Amino acid sequence: MYSLKEGWMLMHGADPIENWDGKMYCNETDATITFRANETHGYMAAYTFTLVIEGWLTIIYNGQELTLHPDDLYIYSPGLPVTIVEASADYHGICLLADEHITIESPVTHDLVHIAYAPIVQLHQPKLSLHHEDALRLGEKMSEIRDYMHSNHIYKTEILRMLYAVFLLDLQDAQNKAIVHRNVPQRVEEIFIEFIRLLPQYFNVHHDIAFYASQLNISAVYLSRVVRQVSGRTVADYINQMLLMEASWLLRTSENSITQIAEQLNFADAASFSKFFSRLKGLSPKEYRNQKESAV
């Protein structure tokens, strides 16, 4: 997957600020800027928090159409199958991006995966409809992060880390207010989140449900039941989605042969990889690579 810095360069062609470390960025966004994100959605290892300020934005998540309005917060997590399909001419928002591998020494950051997936677990969608005062508070924190990003403050890095931690704490508080009726028991939520934590670490080696269930000390049957209850999808769906996105990314960005990519993703051979890719993508790895090359 692209790092935040690589994804930004692909969308915009240049770093947003001089000597940017690529760990975090916050900016205001409109319809034109937002549609550029479709180039990297599914391929960027970064969390994105987008607060709608004005207008509306329509996305497709997991086959479901969602429209976001003012005071709605849309959370993108690495690997989510999300496509932005429409935005009003007056759409305006503020967007905070954090690299998946960002290193901030804060206990709050360790709960980032939980924070990002809470709306999906409880509401089956990656958006929160916030109370207006909570949306204002989060917007103010995001604006403050944006302002410090562009400052020459001697302690800019340290301040940004603290502001990001405060933002996540405020987001947790807003989530608790927005999700009034919790649809999923806490234990089920914890199992699903732990499964999501494991996926990026092991999907390219372990394609079997039994491995993830053993890591969580539960049966494969129970893990399957939990994931379906929370998301309506199967464990295999999640593993295959990660494999497909990584395969697509490697085909479009690397010069590795199809056989080498099959080995990287732990397929038995190139034939089984090609069969997998063709079934889910609708064209062979070779056809997909040639299509991307001809588009350049």
N, C-alpha and C positions, 0 to 999 in steps of 0.2 A: 504494500500500500504506500501511497505518497505520504510523506511527512507533511505537517502543516505548511512548512516553508516551500516544499516542492509543489504542493497543491496550489498555493498562492501564486507562485511563479507561473504555473500553467494557465491559471485564470487571468492574471493581470500583467504578467511579463516582467515585473520588477518588484523588489522589496518595497513594502509600504513606507518604511522609514529607514534612514541610514543606520548601518550596523545592526540590523534586526537579528535577534537570535532565533527567531522562528518558533518560540515557545508559546506565545500568546499574542493575540491582537484583537482590537475592538474597533469597529467602524460603523458609521451609519450606512444604511443600504436602501436602495430603491429597486424597482422592477428590473431594470437592465442589469444591475449588479447581481441581483438574486438569481436570475436565470443562468448566469455563468457557473453557479454552483453545481448545475446538473453535469458539468464536465467532470467533476471530481467526486460527486456523491457515490458512496460505495467503494471508492478507491482511496479515500483520505483518512489517515489515522489521527483524527482530531474530533473533539467534541465541539458542537456549535450550539449556542443559545441565541435564538432570535426572538426579540420582543417586538410585536407589531404595535406601532404608534399611530399610524393612520392608514386608511384604506383596507384592503384585504388581500390575502394570498391563499391560493389553493394548491394542495399537494396530494399525491397519491402515496399512501403508506400501506404496505401489505395488501394491496388490491383495494383499499378503502379510500374514498375521496374525502379529504378534510379541508375545510375552509377556516382560515385564521383571521380574526378581527382584532381591533385595538384591545390591548390588555391580555391578548393571548401570547403565550410563550411556547415556541416550537423548539424542541431539543433534538438535535441530530447526534447519534452515537455511531462510532465506526462500525461499518458493516450493515447499517440499516438500509433496507430496500426502499428508498424514498425518491420521488421525482416531483419537481416543481412544475406545475402545468399551466398556471394562470395567475396573474396579479393585476390589480386595478392600476389605472394610470397614476393615481395619487398614492400608491403604496409607499410607505415609509416605515423603516424599522431601525433597530440598532442590534448589532450582531457581535457576540463575543465568541472568539475561537480559542481553544486551548489544545495544544498538541497532546496526543494520547500518552506520550512518554514524558510529559512535563514533570519536572522534579521540584516540587514545592514541599518543604518540610512542614507539613501541617496535617494533623489527624483528619481534618475535613476532606482533604484531597484523596485520602485513602478510600473514602466513601463515594467518590465521584461516579463510579459505575452505578451504585445504588441510586444516587440522586438522578442520574440521567435516565435510568430505566424505570423509576417509580411510576411515572405517568403511563407507561406501556403496561406495566404489571397491573395497576389498579384501574386504569381507564381504557386499556387496549388501544392506545393511540399516543403518539409522541408529542402531545400538546397539552398545556394547562391553560384553563381560563381563570385568570387571576382576579382577585379583588383589586379594585382600581388603586387603592393606596399601596398594595404590595407591588403592583406593576410599576407605579411611580418610584418606589424605593429601589427596585431592581434596576430600573432605567437610570436612576441617578448613580448607582454603583457602576454600571456599565460605562456611563459617560465619564465618570471619574477615572476609570481605568483607561479609557481612550485618551483623556487629557494627559495622564502621566506617561502613556506610551510615547507621546510626542514632546515630552519635556526633556530638559537636560539636567534634571534633578540628580544630585550626586548619589542618592540612595534609591534611584528609580527601581532597580530590580527588586530590592527588599520591599518597597512600598507596593509594587504590583503583586507580589506574592501575598502580602497581607490583605490587599483589597480583593484579590481573587478568593481567598479563604472566607472573607466576610460575605462576598457575593454568594458563595455556595451555602453558607449558613442561612442567609436571608432567603435563598431559594428553598432550602429545606423547610423553613418556617412557612413560606407561601404555599408549598406543596401540602403541608399538613392542614392548611385552611381550605385549599381548593379541593382536596380529596376528602370530602366529608364522609362518604359511605365507602369504606374499604371493601372491595369485592373479593379479595384474596386473603386468606389467613396468613399471618406473619411467617409461619414456618414454610409455607408454600412459596411465598415471596422470596425468602432467604435462599431456598434451594435454586429457584430460577436465576436469581442474581449471581449466585456462586457458579452456576453453569455458564452464564454469560461471561464471567471473569475468566473461566478456564478456556473458553473457545479460542481467543486470539493466541494463546500460548501453545495450543496443541492441535488445532484443526488441520494443519498441513502434515501432521504425522499420524494422528489418530482419527479415523473416519467412522469408528464404531461407537454405538451408544454405550456398550458395556464399559468402555474405558472411563467415560465421564461419570457414569453411575458409581464405579468403584472409587473414583477420586472423591466423591461426595458421600461415600459409605451408605449408599442406598441401592435398591435393585433397579435394573434397567426398566422394568415395567413401571415402577413408581416414578422414575425420572420422566419417562414418556408421558405419564398421566399429568404430572406437574406442568411440564412445558406446554402441553396442549390446553390445559385448563387456563393458564395465564395468557397465552398468546394465540391460541387457535391453530398453531403450527406444530409440526413434529420436530423432534430432536434432529432427525435427518435433514429436515428443511433448513435448519440453522447451520448445520455442518456443511451441507451442499452449497448454501448461499455464500458462506465464507470462502469455500473452495473455488466457486465460480468467479467471485470477485477477484480473488488473488490470481487465478488463472488468467482472467481477462486483463488484469493489470500487467502481469508478466508478458503476455502476448503483445501488448501495445507499447511496453516501455523497454523490454530487454531484447537482446539478440540471441538469447538461448534458443536452442532447437526445441521442437515440440517434445522430443524424447527427454531432453534435459528438464523441461518444465514438469513433465509427468513424474520424473524422479524426485524433483524438488517437492512435489505435492504428495509423494508416497503412493502413487498409483502403481499397479503391478507392471504395467508397460504402457507404451504410447497408445496402443489400440484401445485399452480400457479407459485411458484418459480422454481420447478423442470421442469415444462413445458417450462418456459422461458429459462432456462439454457440449456435444451436438444435441443431446437430449434436452438439456436445460437452456441452451442458448439459441437453438434453432439453426445453427450452422457449425461447420467443423472448425477446429482451432486454426487450420490453415486458411480457411475462407475468412474467418474473423480477422486474422492478422493482415491478410491481403486487403480486406475492406478498410481497415484503419490506415494502412500505408497509402492506399489510393486517395484517402480523404485529406492527407497532409498536403 
